[in-house]
Amino acid sequence: MVMYHEIFIFTPIFTLLIGFAVFRILKKRKRSAKSIYKLIDDLEKKYIY
């Protein structure tokens, strides 16, 4: 009976921790529009001109 009680308490905590970690990783990988335009511009200069 005690094990079921611990599972109900710790499952939402672990779910929140995993969700927070995934959110942080995705947020870190997001690029701004300015950096994307600069990347496109650099690639055009490298391969077209």
C-alpha positions in Angstrom: 0.0 0.0 0.0 2.8 2.4 0.8 4.4 1.8 -2.7 1.3 2.9 -4.5 1.2 6.1 -2.4 4.8 6.9 -3.4 4.1 6.3 -7.1 1.2 8.7 -7.0 3.4 11.4 -5.4 6.6 11.0 -7.5 5.1 10.4 -11.0 3.9 14.0 -11.5 7.2 15.3 -10.1 9.3 13.2 -12.6 7.0 14.2 -15.4 7.4 17.9 -14.7 11.2 17.5 -14.5 11.4 15.7 -17.8 9.1 18.2 -19.4 11.1 21.1 -18.1 14.4 19.5 -19.4 12.9 19.0 -22.9 11.5 22.6 -22.9 15.0 24.0 -22.0 16.7 22.0 -24.7 14.2 23.1 -27.4 14.4 26.7 -26.3 18.2 26.7 -26.4 18.1 25.3 -30.0 15.7 27.9 -31.3 17.3 30.5 -33.7 16.3 34.1 -34.1 15.1 35.3 -37.4 18.1 37.6 -37.7 20.6 34.7 -37.4 18.6 32.7 -40.0 18.8 35.6 -42.5 22.5 36.0 -41.8 23.1 32.2 -42.4 21.2 32.4 -45.7 23.1 35.4 -46.8 26.4 33.8 -46.0 25.5 30.6 -47.9 24.4 32.7 -50.9 27.8 34.5 -50.9 29.6 31.3 -50.6 27.9 29.3 -53.3 26.5 31.9 -55.8 29.2 34.5 -56.0 
